[in-house]
């Protein structure tokens, strides 16, 4: 596998943003109450992990949350592609956990709650903005950290 570089991080978040904009839109348009309840349970578990300072558990739940959105879209190829990108993101996350992700948990968690609310409200324009901002905020944090280390 290629080393972690600025380009590999940009690749992960650019592709993930596109996939997640589509997946969240589909879940908001077609999602059942059970689908929303699944996402609500994950966000609640993430809130609890963050509050308890269990950041590795939060990070694992974060991956499950993003994976669940793609799975709930009902599009197999989208779910497979998202799973592949999340696998790459997991490598980035583990490598930079203390320098980036651990400092972004509170903000990311608020973004997850906002995304969940927009899905529930079927507010597609807001949802698209939130997903783009969520991915771009994470990307910016990783790139800033890389720049600060250079």
Beta strands, then each sheet from edge to edge (+ up, - down):
end
